[in-house]
Amino acid sequence: MAPAKVNLTLEVVGSRDDGFHELRSVFATIDLADRVRVAANRTLEVRISPEVDAPPGEDLASRAVRAMATAAHRDPSAFVRIRKRVPVAAGLGGGSSDAGAVLRALATIWQPTDVDLVALGATVGSDVPFFASGARVAFVAGRGERMRPLTDTCPKPLLQVRGRPLIVWHILNLVRAGLTDIVINHAHLGQMIEDALGDGAQFGASIAYSDEGTALETAGGIAKARHLLGDAPFLALAADIYCPHFDFGQVKTVLEDNDPWGNPIANDKRDMAWLYLVRNPVHHPKGDFALHSFSIANDGEPRYTFSGIGVYRPEMFDRITPGQSAPIAPLLRQYAALGRIGGEVYRGDWTDVGTAERLAQLNAPLTERIR
């Protein structure tokens, strides 16, 4: 299959001596795809249906066969059959994807040595290197010939989802709920986050930053930022989740110091955290916790997945030395075993944008997302 692609971002940064534009973009493949069959043959034979507007032998698939043959030091003899579903000249990269699929197939059939498919794709046409690589999502530059893994050049919180960075979705929702004092922990490419968000004034927020240097995991990051969080319960959420309709106003009252009748709750009986759980996604079918009458449990059924959204008492992290790397899961399980973590199930839109495939799916056209 030769999938189409969409541009999650696109920036034209100048002109080139070869007449092309210098581009910077993020490409992501979608489910819409051409069907490409490649087989050994005595001559070069390329059949494309419906036909494309290119002189005989000058379509990108034919050029890909000749380029691979030159690199492999052999005759350009192959049979290529392409059944197109990707619209031609629609900006979806159909022809380039066909060429990339041909290069990958011939690499399997001919098994040449020391052939860089990405570099070879650059000699065939624009965007071909991306498709020749087999990547689902990548940052590209030039005519599409220079590629790097997405988060090599962009921290995950700044990845674009439906027109804005992931973290900006959170900030706007927090401000809408009246939560305007925000602390952002960062490590990888953290300065890019600070440069993009500034002090938060553009969003109606006040943003402070805690630079972890080396990533400290969730509990370690909270401990390092402890001096910025105050003494009241605070909300913490993962920057790489997408939950555009979550109402953050509800978090303000989930950790109470008094019972429903106004009586103080003893310090050793108070909930130390309140977690929002979600239905188990396909990639995490066994879940993390059970939920019994708004009480988080380590065991039991049904099980749910922790959403990455939680409210915590600061003292929960007092035993972690600032600068120490510490995951939050053991801490949550410790207090859940004591019956001191509450929670509920959130049933709105939620995605853990943990892979390039999930990011691409979020940004795919609606018709592709619901197939």
C-alpha positions in Angstrom: 0.0 0.0 0.0 1.1 3.6 -0.7 -0.6 5.9 1.7 -1.4 9.5 1.2 -0.1 12.2 3.5 -1.2 15.4 5.0 0.9 18.4 6.1 0.3 19.0 9.9 2.3 22.2 9.5 3.8 23.9 6.4 6.2 26.9 6.3 7.7 28.3 3.1 11.1 29.7 4.2 12.6 30.8 0.9 13.5 29.9 -2.7 16.1 27.5 -4.0 18.5 27.8 -6.9 16.9 24.7 -8.4 13.5 26.6 -8.7 11.8 24.8 -5.9 10.7 26.4 -2.6 12.5 25.7 0.7 9.9 24.1 3.0 9.6 23.1 6.5 6.7 20.8 7.4 5.5 17.9 9.4 4.1 15.0 7.2 1.8 12.4 8.5 0.3 9.5 6.5 -3.4 8.7 6.5 -5.4 5.6 5.7 -6.3 6.6 2.1 -3.8 4.7 -0.1 -3.0 3.5 -3.6 -2.4 -0.2 -4.1 1.0 -0.9 -5.6 2.3 -4.3 -6.8 5.9 -4.8 -7.8 7.4 -8.0 -9.3 10.5 -9.1 -11.2 10.2 -8.9 -15.0 12.3 -9.0 -18.1 11.6 -5.4 -19.1 10.4 -2.3 -17.4 6.6 -2.3 -17.5 4.6 0.2 -15.4 0.8 0.2 -15.5 -1.2 2.9 -13.7 -5.0 3.1 -13.5 -6.5 5.5 -13.9 -3.7 7.0 -16.0 -1.7 10.0 -14.7 -0.8 13.0 -16.7 2.9 12.2 -17.3 4.8 11.3 -20.5 5.4 7.5 -20.9 8.2 6.4 -18.7 8.4 9.7 -16.8 5.9 9.0 -14.1 7.5 8.8 -10.6 7.1 5.0 -10.3 9.1 4.5 -13.6 11.7 7.0 -12.4 12.0 5.1 -9.1 12.7 1.8 -10.9 15.4 3.4 -12.9 17.0 5.1 -9.9 17.1 1.8 -7.9 18.5 0.0 -10.9 21.3 2.5 -11.2 22.0 2.2 -7.5 21.9 -1.6 -7.6 24.0 -1.8 -10.8 21.5 -3.7 -12.8 19.0 -3.3 -15.6 15.7 -1.5 -14.8 13.6 -4.6 -15.3 10.5 -4.7 -13.2 6.7 -5.0 -13.4 4.8 -2.3 -11.5 1.0 -2.2 -11.2 -0.6 0.8 -9.5 -4.3 1.1 -8.7 -4.9 4.7 -7.6 -7.2 5.8 -4.9 -5.4 9.0 -3.9 -6.6 11.9 -6.0 -4.0 13.2 -8.5 -2.6 16.7 -7.9 -4.5 17.1 -4.6 -1.4 17.8 -2.4 -1.7 14.4 -0.8 1.6 13.0 -2.2 0.0 10.1 -4.2 2.7 9.9 -6.9 5.5 10.3 -4.4 4.0 7.6 -2.2 3.8 5.3 -5.2 7.5 5.9 -5.9 8.4 5.3 -2.3 6.5 2.0 -2.3 8.3 1.0 -5.5 11.7 1.7 -4.0 10.9 -0.2 -0.8 9.6 -3.2 -2.8 12.6 -3.3 -5.1 14.9 -3.1 -2.1 13.2 -6.3 -0.9 13.3 -8.1 -4.3 16.7 -7.1 -5.5 18.4 -6.8 -2.1 21.0 -4.2 -3.1 23.8 -3.4 -0.7 24.6 0.0 0.8 21.6 1.8 -0.7 20.1 4.6 1.3 16.4 4.7 0.3 15.9 8.2 1.7 18.8 9.6 -0.3 17.8 7.7 -3.4 14.2 9.0 -3.1 15.6 12.6 -3.2 16.8 11.9 -6.7 13.4 10.7 -7.8 11.2 13.6 -6.7 9.9 15.9 -3.9 8.4 14.1 -0.9 9.6 10.7 -2.1 12.2 10.4 0.7 9.5 10.6 3.3 7.5 7.7 1.7 10.7 5.7 1.0 11.5 5.8 4.7 8.3 4.1 5.7 7.8 6.6 8.5 4.2 7.5 9.6 5.1 11.0 10.8 8.3 13.0 10.3 9.7 16.6 10.2 10.8 17.4 6.7 12.8 20.2 5.2 14.0 21.3 1.8 11.9 19.6 -0.9 11.0 16.9 1.6 14.4 15.2 1.3 15.7 16.1 4.8 13.9 14.1 7.5 14.2 13.6 11.3 12.0 11.9 13.9 9.3 14.3 14.9 10.4 15.0 18.5 14.1 15.4 17.6 13.2 19.0 16.6 10.0 19.7 18.5 9.1 18.8 22.1 6.0 16.7 22.3 3.8 19.3 24.0 4.3 21.6 21.0 3.2 19.1 18.4 0.2 20.4 16.5 -3.2 18.8 16.9 -6.0 20.1 14.9 -4.5 23.5 14.5 -2.8 24.2 17.8 0.0 22.7 20.0 -1.1 20.0 22.5 -0.1 22.1 25.5 -2.1 25.1 24.2 -5.3 23.1 24.2 -4.6 22.5 28.0 -3.8 26.1 28.7 -6.9 27.5 27.1 -9.1 25.0 28.9 -7.4 25.8 32.2 -7.9 29.5 31.8 -11.5 29.0 30.8 -12.0 27.2 34.1 -10.4 30.0 36.0 -7.1 28.2 36.7 -4.6 30.8 35.5 -1.5 30.1 37.6 0.4 27.4 35.7 3.7 25.7 36.3 5.3 23.8 33.4 8.0 21.1 34.0 10.2 20.5 31.0 13.4 18.8 30.0 13.9 17.8 26.3 14.0 21.0 24.1 12.4 22.9 27.0 13.6 26.3 25.9 11.4 25.9 22.8 8.4 25.6 25.1 9.4 28.7 27.0 9.9 30.6 23.8 6.6 29.5 22.4 4.5 30.2 25.5 6.3 33.0 27.3 4.9 34.2 30.5 1.4 33.1 29.5 0.0 36.6 29.1 -1.1 35.8 25.5 -3.5 33.2 27.0 -4.6 35.1 30.0 -2.4 33.0 32.3 0.7 33.3 34.4 3.2 30.6 33.6 6.3 29.7 35.6 8.8 27.0 34.5 10.7 24.3 36.2 13.6 23.0 34.1 14.3 19.4 35.0 17.5 19.3 33.0 17.3 15.5 32.6 13.7 14.2 32.7 12.8 13.2 36.2 9.5 11.4 35.5 6.2 12.6 37.0 6.8 12.4 40.7 10.4 13.6 40.5 9.3 16.6 38.3 6.6 17.5 40.8 9.1 17.3 43.7 11.6 19.6 41.9 8.8 22.1 41.3 7.4 21.8 44.8 8.5 25.3 45.8 6.4 26.8 43.0 3.2 24.9 43.9 2.2 26.3 47.3 0.6 24.3 50.1 -2.9 23.7 48.7 -3.9 20.7 46.5 -2.9 21.2 42.9 -3.8 19.8 39.5 -1.2 18.0 37.5 -1.7 16.7 33.9 0.4 15.2 31.2 1.2 17.5 28.4 1.0 14.8 25.7 -2.7 13.9 26.1 -5.5 15.4 24.1 -8.8 16.0 26.0 -10.3 19.2 24.4 -13.6 19.1 26.3 -12.4 18.3 29.8 -13.9 20.7 32.3 -11.1 21.7 34.7 -13.5 23.6 36.8 -14.5 20.3 38.5 -11.1 19.7 40.0 -11.3 22.6 42.5 -13.4 20.8 45.1 -12.4 17.1 44.8 -9.9 17.1 47.7 -11.8 18.5 50.7 -10.6 19.0 54.2 -14.1 18.6 55.7 -16.7 15.9 55.3 -20.2 16.6 53.8 -21.4 17.8 57.3 -18.6 20.2 57.7 -16.5 18.2 60.2 -12.7 18.2 59.7 -11.3 15.0 58.3 -8.3 13.7 60.2 -5.0 14.2 58.4 -4.3 10.5 58.2 -7.8 9.8 56.7 -7.9 12.5 54.0 -7.6 11.5 50.3 -4.1 12.3 49.1 -5.0 12.4 45.4 -8.0 12.4 43.1 -7.5 10.6 39.7 -9.4 10.8 36.5 -9.6 7.5 34.8 -10.7 6.6 31.2 -11.8 3.5 29.4 -8.9 1.4 28.4 -7.5 2.3 25.0 -6.5 -0.4 22.5 -2.8 0.0 23.4 -3.4 -0.5 27.1 -6.2 -3.1 27.4 -5.5 -4.2 31.0 -5.8 -0.7 32.5 -4.2 0.6 35.7 -6.7 0.7 38.5 -10.2 -0.4 39.6 -12.7 2.1 41.0 -15.1 1.2 43.9 -17.5 3.9 44.9 -15.2 6.8 44.0 -12.2 5.0 45.6 -9.2 4.0 43.6 -8.2 0.4 44.1 -5.1 -1.6 42.9 -7.2 -4.7 42.3 -10.7 -5.5 41.1 -12.9 -5.2 38.1 -13.7 -3.4 35.9 -10.3 -1.8 35.4 -9.6 1.6 33.9 -6.6 3.6 32.6 -5.2 6.6 34.4 -5.7 9.6 32.1 -2.7 11.6 33.2 -5.0 14.1 35.0 -4.9 14.2 38.8 -5.2 16.4 41.8 -2.7 16.0 44.6 -1.8 17.2 48.0 1.7 18.6 48.0 2.8 16.7 51.1 2.4 13.5 49.0 5.8 14.3 47.4 7.7 15.5 50.5 9.8 12.3 50.8 11.2 12.7 47.2 14.4 14.7 47.1 14.3 17.5 44.6 16.3 16.5 41.6 15.6 12.8 42.2 14.0 10.8 39.3 10.8 9.2 40.6 7.8 7.7 38.7 4.4 8.4 40.2 2.8 4.9 39.8 4.4 3.4 42.9 3.3 6.4 45.0 -0.2 6.1 43.7 -0.4 2.3 44.4 1.0 2.9 47.9 -1.8 5.3 48.8 -4.4 3.3 46.9 -3.6 0.3 49.1 -4.4 2.5 52.1 -7.7 3.6 50.6 -6.6 7.2 50.4 -7.0 8.0 46.7 -10.3 9.0 45.2 -11.3 9.1 41.6 -13.9 9.0 38.9 -14.2 8.0 35.2 -14.0 10.7 32.5 -16.0 9.6 29.5 -15.2 12.5 27.1 -12.8 12.7 24.2 -9.3 11.6 25.4 -6.2 10.4 23.5 -2.8 9.6 24.7 -0.7 11.0 21.9 2.2 8.7 22.7 3.0 7.6 19.1 3.3 9.2 15.7 0.4 7.0 14.5 -2.0 8.4 17.1 -0.9 11.9 16.3 -1.5 11.3 12.6 -4.9 9.8 13.3 -6.0 12.9 15.3 -5.0 15.1 12.5 -6.4 13.0 9.7 -9.5 14.4 7.9 -12.7 13.4 9.6 -13.7 11.0 6.8 -10.5 9.1 7.4 -10.8 9.1 11.2 -14.3 7.4 11.2 -13.5 4.7 8.6 
